[in-house]
Amino acid sequence: MINVRITRASAQGAIVGFAVKGHAEYAKNGRDIVCAGVSTVTVGTVNSIESLTGVVLDTSMKDGFLSGTLVPVDDPEVSAKVQLLLESMVLMLGDIADSYGKYIKIQEVII
């Protein structure tokens, strides 16, 4: 199972980080559409944030694991763009969970 943890700041509910770990085991390696979808959404979001806003998340990635922590962003416009991309990631992961809930669990935590 893939476990997704979304971390939000308590003050305004902004996403400050996320962690994704595990394997869906929906199908054999190379044919697992759930793992492929989750990987595409999460890695694509990290790459989009960097390419479109210039913000580089503090990330860690290894087999079956990806985490991203938002670094401080002083520009409110850039921060809003980063949040939009992160919220989009959460929505896409939620769509995957709606269809393949047996293989992915999403937890949101407020700090």
Phi, psi and omega in degrees: 000145175266128177250125180246131177238120177255125181253127180243148174285140183292328186299303184239002179078011179293145176285128180247350178181170176205157174218138179232125179217152178104178178234142183292322185058034175288324180208178179299156177306133182092348180234006185274100183290334179289311177299317181297318180296314180296317179297316180298315181295312186286312179294321177299322178294314178301314180294321179295318179301313181294314184290321187268338182239343184082359180275129178254114178291154171279107186242157172222132181219132171211180183305119177075016182210135171214129173231151177219131178238131181287131174275158179302134179238116184279331183277115182301326180292317178293317178301319179296321179294318178298315180297321178300316179294319178293319178295324176298319177301315180299318178297316180294319177296322176298321177297319177296316180296325178299324182269331186228046185301338178290342188245354182214135178236132180244130179234133175251134183236135176255129181254000000 
